[in-house]
Amino acid sequence: MNGSPSTESIHVLHVGKMRIKLCKGKTTIAKEYYSSSMQLCGVRGGGNAAAQGVFWQPKQGHSFVLAFESERERNAVIMLARRFAFDCNIMLAGPDDRAPLGTS
């Protein structure tokens, strides 16, 4: 690409009060309202990149691993999304997170 950075790989994650949307340019890749089947958590694993990664599963069988420029950005996304989901009476968690007592 003649040494210039490509904007083709830039994705935008919109964390809204009612839903999360992932876009690439003007194309929407995924858009889901907060639900009990949605999962969102930080990526676990070795290396420095894990601290900047997010696992997002908007619905069963559809998941993404997203990398952010900093750990601070990643944490802000998780906190904001969990707060907005909580306002919709939804608890966002990851695949290995345990359900609160009394919800089985």
Residue pairs with C-beta under 8 A, 6 or more apart in sequence:
7 25
8 24
10 24
10 25
11 22
11 23
11 24
11 29
11 66
12 22
12 23
12 24
13 20
13 21
13 22
13 56
13 66
13 77
14 20
14 21
14 22
14 23
15 77
15 80
15 81
15 84
16 84
17 84
17 87
18 33
18 34
18 84
18 88
19 31
19 32
19 33
19 34
20 30
20 31
20 32
20 34
20 38
20 40
20 56
20 58
20 81
21 28
21 30
21 31
21 32
22 28
22 29
22 30
22 31
22 56
22 64
22 66
23 29
30 58
30 62
30 64
31 58
32 38
32 58
32 59
33 88
34 81
34 84
34 85
34 88
34 90
34 92
35 59
35 90
36 90
36 91
37 59
37 60
38 56
38 57
38 58
38 59
38 85
38 90
38 92
39 55
39 56
39 57
39 63
39 92
39 93
39 94
39 95
40 54
40 55
40 56
40 57
40 78
40 81
40 82
40 92
40 93
40 94
41 54
41 55
41 78
41 93
41 94
41 95
41 97
42 50
42 51
42 53
42 54
42 55
42 74
42 75
42 78
42 94
43 50
43 53
43 54
43 55
43 65
44 50
45 53
49 67
51 71
51 74
52 67
52 68
52 69
52 70
52 71
52 73
52 74
53 65
53 66
53 67
53 68
53 74
54 65
54 66
54 67
54 68
54 74
54 77
54 78
55 63
55 64
55 65
55 94
55 95
56 63
56 64
56 65
56 66
57 63
57 64
57 95
58 64
68 74
68 77
81 92
82 91
82 92
85 91
85 92
86 92
91 100
93 99
